[in-house]
Amino acid sequence: MVNAELINETQRAALGDALSAAADSAASTLTGLLGRQVTLTPSGLSTVGLSEVPGAFGGSLAVSKLSLSAGASGAGSLVLAEKDAALLADLIIGQDGSAAPATLSELHLSAIGEVANQTVTAFIGGLSKALGKKFSASSSDVEVASDLSGQAKALGASVVLLDFDMSVEGAAPGRLAVVLSGAAASSITGGGAPAAAAAPAAGSGFSAANTFGGGASAGTASVQPAQMAAVGEGGLVGGGANLELLMDVPLQVTVELGRTHKTVREILAFGSGSVVELDKLAGEPVDILINERPIAKGEVVVIDENFGIRITEILAPRERVAL
């Protein structure tokens, strides 16, 4: 049975009032990381059983555990559908998202871990500022799971679920959720609404109901659309500052000597000593690919007893297309 008293109505209202600011902060960070406009729109604040959380994601989850500190305490999680996490990871490693993997590879898990860490930091920072109380959070690496049962001890049988509709420019709509233990939700709201949230101005704030967009009592102001930062010709201001976060993301480097096409019959006839003729001439530069995308050309050299590649040409961006 869901414990409806994880947080009281005053705490629920205060948390609801702060969600738009937290969502805007997280969306701005995601926009800078991905190089595409991202919008997060609060869609629900509810108290649910921990076992109910996976139901709305329709498949495997990508989960990053979070722990509150420096002014608040308690556990939580950032939760994405695995397919949405794969899309974000594909974009951050330089792909266009059109061929995002169905499951997260080691490379994509590393990339989405950086995304999750920065998203949690921005979200909790926005929440802290909006609630007028200083606290922060740290997050773990992203794990793929079918549910949150592995966090039952930290989160409890019932949790506070903060739901967001996620829109990424050029991609299908997705969903992001932040799950907070009752202790975490109560801790960040301080047992009551902050002074700034006690008397919200007209046209702002959420109702104290469990969900947004329905069941609001008379006189409750409607949710206002998030105001996103303007984008100039050079992209979002400050986006480049996040590049340092990606420096430790591993990339697969491949050197391609050449290609050829063979029929199944010809391949089955291969044996020791068979010679396969490639489409490259002797002395012609080899192709250097990063994550299967050509970015440069080079020549084969010998370093001590190992082969190496001396880069002779960096391809222009318009030439960096799949072979």
C-alpha positions as CSV (number, residue, x, y, z in Angstrom):
1,M,0.0,0.0,0.0
2,V,1.3,3.4,-0.9
3,N,2.2,5.7,2.0
4,A,0.3,8.9,1.1
5,E,2.0,10.8,4.0
6,L,5.6,10.6,2.7
7,I,5.3,14.4,2.4
8,N,2.5,16.7,3.6
9,E,0.5,18.9,1.4
10,T,2.5,22.0,2.2
11,Q,5.7,20.2,1.3
12,R,4.1,18.8,-1.9
13,A,3.0,22.3,-3.0
14,A,6.5,23.7,-2.3
15,L,8.2,21.0,-4.3
16,G,5.7,21.4,-7.1
17,D,6.3,25.1,-7.3
18,A,10.1,24.5,-7.7
19,L,9.9,21.9,-10.5
20,S,9.8,24.2,-13.5
21,A,13.0,26.0,-12.4
22,A,14.7,22.7,-11.8
23,A,13.5,21.3,-15.2
24,D,14.8,24.5,-17.0
25,S,18.2,24.1,-15.3
26,A,18.5,20.5,-16.3
27,A,17.2,21.2,-19.9
28,S,19.8,24.0,-20.4
29,T,22.6,21.6,-19.3
30,L,21.3,18.9,-21.7
31,T,21.1,21.4,-24.5
32,G,24.7,22.4,-24.0
33,L,25.9,18.8,-23.8
34,L,24.0,17.5,-26.8
35,G,24.2,20.5,-29.1
36,R,20.4,20.3,-29.7
37,Q,17.5,22.1,-28.0
38,V,16.1,20.1,-25.1
39,T,12.9,20.9,-23.2
40,L,11.8,19.3,-20.0
41,T,8.2,19.9,-19.0
42,P,6.9,18.8,-15.5
43,S,4.0,16.4,-16.0
44,G,3.4,14.9,-12.6
45,L,4.3,14.8,-8.9
46,S,2.9,11.7,-7.2
47,T,3.5,9.3,-4.3
48,V,3.7,5.8,-5.7
49,G,4.9,2.3,-4.8
50,L,8.5,1.6,-5.8
51,S,7.3,-1.3,-7.9
52,E,5.0,1.0,-9.9
53,V,7.8,3.2,-11.3
54,P,8.9,1.0,-14.3
55,G,5.4,0.6,-15.6
56,A,5.2,3.9,-17.6
57,F,8.6,3.4,-19.3
58,G,7.7,0.4,-21.3
59,G,10.9,-1.5,-21.1
60,S,14.4,-1.6,-19.6
61,L,15.5,1.4,-17.5
62,A,18.7,3.4,-17.4
63,V,19.2,4.4,-13.8
64,S,21.6,6.7,-12.0
65,K,21.4,6.6,-8.2
66,L,21.7,9.9,-6.4
67,S,22.5,10.9,-2.9
68,L,21.6,14.2,-1.3
69,S,24.2,16.1,0.8
70,A,25.3,19.5,2.0
71,G,22.1,20.6,3.6
72,A,19.8,17.7,2.8
73,S,19.9,13.9,3.0
74,G,18.3,10.9,1.5
75,A,18.4,8.8,-1.7
76,G,16.9,9.0,-5.1
77,S,17.4,8.1,-8.8
78,L,17.4,9.7,-12.2
79,V,15.4,7.3,-14.5
80,L,15.2,7.1,-18.3
81,A,13.9,4.5,-20.6
82,E,16.9,2.6,-22.0
83,K,16.0,3.7,-25.6
84,D,15.9,7.4,-24.5
85,A,19.2,7.0,-22.7
86,A,20.7,5.4,-25.9
87,L,19.5,8.4,-28.0
88,L,21.2,10.9,-25.6
89,A,24.4,8.9,-25.5
90,D,24.5,8.5,-29.3
91,L,24.2,12.3,-29.6
92,I,26.8,13.1,-27.1
93,I,29.4,10.9,-28.8
94,G,28.9,12.8,-32.1
95,Q,26.3,10.7,-33.9
96,D,23.0,12.1,-35.1
97,G,20.8,9.7,-33.1
98,S,19.2,8.1,-36.2
99,A,20.9,4.8,-35.5
100,A,21.0,4.8,-31.7
101,P,21.4,1.2,-30.4
102,A,18.5,-0.7,-28.9
103,T,20.6,-1.5,-25.9
104,L,23.4,0.5,-24.2
105,S,26.9,-0.6,-25.1
106,E,29.9,0.1,-22.8
107,L,30.7,3.2,-24.9
108,H,27.1,4.5,-24.6
109,L,27.0,3.7,-20.8
110,S,30.1,5.8,-20.3
111,A,28.7,8.6,-22.3
112,I,25.2,8.6,-20.7
113,G,26.9,8.5,-17.3
114,E,28.4,11.9,-17.9
115,V,25.0,13.1,-19.2
116,A,23.3,11.8,-16.0
117,N,25.8,13.3,-13.7
118,Q,25.5,16.8,-15.2
119,T,21.7,16.5,-15.4
120,V,21.4,15.5,-11.7
121,T,23.8,18.4,-10.7
122,A,21.8,20.9,-12.7
123,F,18.4,19.6,-11.6
124,I,19.2,19.5,-7.9
125,G,20.9,22.9,-8.2
126,G,17.8,24.4,-9.7
127,L,15.6,22.8,-7.1
128,S,17.8,24.1,-4.3
129,K,17.7,27.7,-5.6
130,A,13.9,27.6,-6.2
131,L,13.3,26.2,-2.7
132,G,15.6,28.7,-1.1
133,K,17.6,26.0,0.7
134,K,21.2,25.0,-0.1
135,F,21.8,21.3,-0.8
136,S,23.5,19.3,-3.5
137,A,23.7,15.7,-4.8
138,S,26.1,13.2,-6.2
139,S,25.2,10.5,-8.7
140,S,26.5,7.0,-9.6
141,D,27.3,5.5,-13.0
142,V,24.3,4.5,-15.1
143,E,23.0,1.0,-14.8
144,V,20.5,-0.9,-17.0
145,A,17.8,-2.6,-14.9
146,S,14.2,-3.8,-15.3
147,D,13.1,-2.1,-12.1
148,L,14.3,-0.3,-9.0
149,S,14.1,-3.3,-6.7
150,G,17.9,-3.0,-6.1
151,Q,17.3,0.3,-4.4
152,A,14.5,-0.8,-2.2
153,K,16.5,-0.5,1.0
154,A,17.6,3.1,0.2
155,L,14.4,4.4,-1.3
156,G,11.7,2.5,0.7
157,A,8.5,0.8,-0.5
158,S,7.0,4.1,-1.5
159,V,8.6,7.0,-3.3
160,V,7.9,10.5,-4.5
161,L,7.9,10.4,-8.3
162,L,8.7,13.6,-10.3
163,D,7.8,13.1,-14.0
164,F,8.9,15.2,-17.0
165,D,8.1,15.1,-20.7
166,M,11.4,15.3,-22.6
167,S,11.7,16.8,-26.0
168,V,14.9,16.6,-27.9
169,E,15.2,18.6,-31.2
170,G,14.8,16.2,-34.1
171,A,13.9,13.2,-32.0
172,A,10.8,11.4,-30.8
173,P,9.4,12.6,-27.4
174,G,10.7,10.8,-24.4
175,R,10.3,10.8,-20.6
176,L,12.6,11.5,-17.7
177,A,11.8,11.0,-14.0
178,V,13.5,11.8,-10.7
179,V,12.5,9.4,-7.9
180,L,13.0,10.6,-4.3
181,S,12.7,8.6,-1.1
182,G,10.3,10.1,1.4
183,A,13.2,11.1,3.6
184,A,14.9,13.0,0.6
185,A,11.7,14.8,-0.4
186,S,11.0,15.8,3.1
187,S,14.6,16.9,3.7
188,I,14.8,19.2,0.7
189,T,11.4,20.9,1.5
190,G,12.5,21.5,5.1
191,G,9.1,20.3,6.5
192,G,7.2,23.2,4.9
193,A,7.1,25.7,2.1
194,P,9.8,28.4,1.9
195,A,8.7,32.0,2.4
196,A,8.9,32.6,-1.4
197,A,6.7,29.7,-2.1
198,A,4.1,30.3,0.6
199,A,2.3,32.9,-1.4
200,P,2.9,32.2,-5.1
201,A,2.3,35.1,-7.5
202,A,-0.6,34.8,-9.9
203,G,0.1,32.7,-12.9
204,S,2.7,30.5,-11.2
205,G,2.9,27.3,-9.2
206,F,1.3,23.9,-9.0
207,S,-1.6,22.5,-7.1
208,A,-1.1,20.2,-4.1
209,A,-2.7,17.4,-6.1
210,N,-0.8,14.3,-6.9
211,T,-0.7,15.0,-10.6
212,F,-0.4,18.1,-12.8
213,G,-2.9,19.2,-15.3
214,G,-5.9,17.7,-13.6
215,G,-7.8,17.7,-10.3
216,A,-6.5,21.2,-9.3
217,S,-8.6,23.0,-6.8
218,A,-10.3,26.3,-7.7
219,G,-8.0,29.2,-7.6
220,T,-4.9,27.2,-8.3
221,A,-2.7,28.9,-11.0
222,S,-2.0,26.9,-14.1
223,V,1.5,25.7,-15.0
224,Q,3.3,28.2,-17.3
225,P,5.5,27.1,-20.3
226,A,9.2,27.0,-19.5
227,Q,11.1,30.0,-20.9
228,M,14.2,28.7,-22.7
229,A,17.4,30.6,-23.3
230,A,17.7,32.2,-26.7
231,V,20.0,30.5,-29.2
232,G,22.3,32.7,-31.3
233,E,24.1,31.8,-34.5
234,G,27.0,30.4,-32.6
235,G,24.8,28.1,-30.5
236,L,24.0,28.3,-26.8
237,V,26.2,30.5,-24.8
238,G,28.4,28.5,-22.4
239,G,27.8,25.1,-24.2
240,G,31.5,24.8,-25.0
241,A,32.4,24.9,-21.3
242,N,31.0,21.4,-20.9
243,L,33.4,19.9,-23.5
244,E,35.8,19.1,-20.7
245,L,33.3,16.6,-19.3
246,L,33.6,14.4,-22.4
247,M,37.4,14.1,-22.4
248,D,37.4,10.7,-20.7
249,V,34.6,9.2,-22.9
250,P,36.2,6.2,-24.8
251,L,36.0,6.2,-28.6
252,Q,36.7,3.3,-31.0
253,V,39.5,4.1,-33.4
254,T,39.6,2.0,-36.6
255,V,42.1,2.1,-39.4
256,E,40.7,0.8,-42.7
257,L,43.2,-0.5,-45.2
258,G,40.5,-1.2,-47.8
259,R,37.3,-3.0,-48.7
260,T,36.0,-5.5,-51.2
261,H,32.8,-7.4,-52.0
262,K,32.6,-11.2,-52.2
263,T,29.8,-13.6,-52.6
264,V,29.1,-16.3,-50.0
265,R,30.5,-18.9,-52.4
266,E,33.8,-17.0,-52.7
267,I,34.1,-16.5,-48.9
268,L,33.4,-20.2,-48.2
269,A,36.3,-21.0,-50.6
270,F,38.8,-19.1,-48.5
271,G,41.6,-21.1,-47.1
272,S,45.1,-20.6,-45.7
273,G,47.1,-18.7,-48.2
274,S,44.1,-17.2,-50.0
275,V,44.7,-13.6,-51.2
276,V,42.0,-11.0,-51.0
277,E,42.4,-8.0,-53.3
278,L,41.2,-4.7,-51.8
279,D,39.9,-1.5,-53.5
280,K,43.0,0.5,-52.4
281,L,46.1,1.0,-54.5
282,A,49.5,0.4,-53.1
283,G,50.7,3.5,-51.3
284,E,47.2,5.1,-51.2
285,P,46.3,6.7,-47.8
286,V,44.3,4.5,-45.4
287,D,41.1,5.7,-43.8
288,I,40.9,6.6,-40.0
289,L,37.5,6.2,-38.5
290,I,36.1,7.2,-35.1
291,N,33.1,5.2,-34.1
292,E,32.8,4.0,-37.7
293,R,32.8,7.6,-39.0
294,P,35.7,8.6,-41.2
295,I,37.5,11.7,-39.9
296,A,41.0,11.5,-41.4
297,K,43.5,9.8,-43.7
298,G,47.0,8.6,-43.0
299,E,49.9,6.4,-44.0
300,V,51.1,3.2,-42.4
301,V,54.4,3.5,-40.5
302,V,56.4,1.1,-38.3
303,I,57.1,2.2,-34.7
304,D,59.7,-0.2,-33.2
305,E,58.0,-3.5,-33.9
306,N,54.4,-2.2,-34.1
307,F,52.4,-0.7,-36.9
308,G,51.2,2.9,-36.5
309,I,49.5,5.5,-38.5
310,R,50.8,9.0,-39.4
311,I,47.9,11.3,-40.0
312,T,48.3,13.2,-43.3
313,E,44.8,14.8,-43.7
314,I,41.9,15.7,-41.5
315,L,38.6,15.6,-43.4
316,A,36.4,18.6,-43.6
317,P,33.1,18.3,-41.6
318,R,31.0,17.9,-44.8
319,E,33.3,14.9,-45.8
320,R,32.8,13.1,-42.5
321,V,30.0,10.8,-43.8
322,A,29.7,7.0,-43.5
323,L,31.6,5.2,-46.2
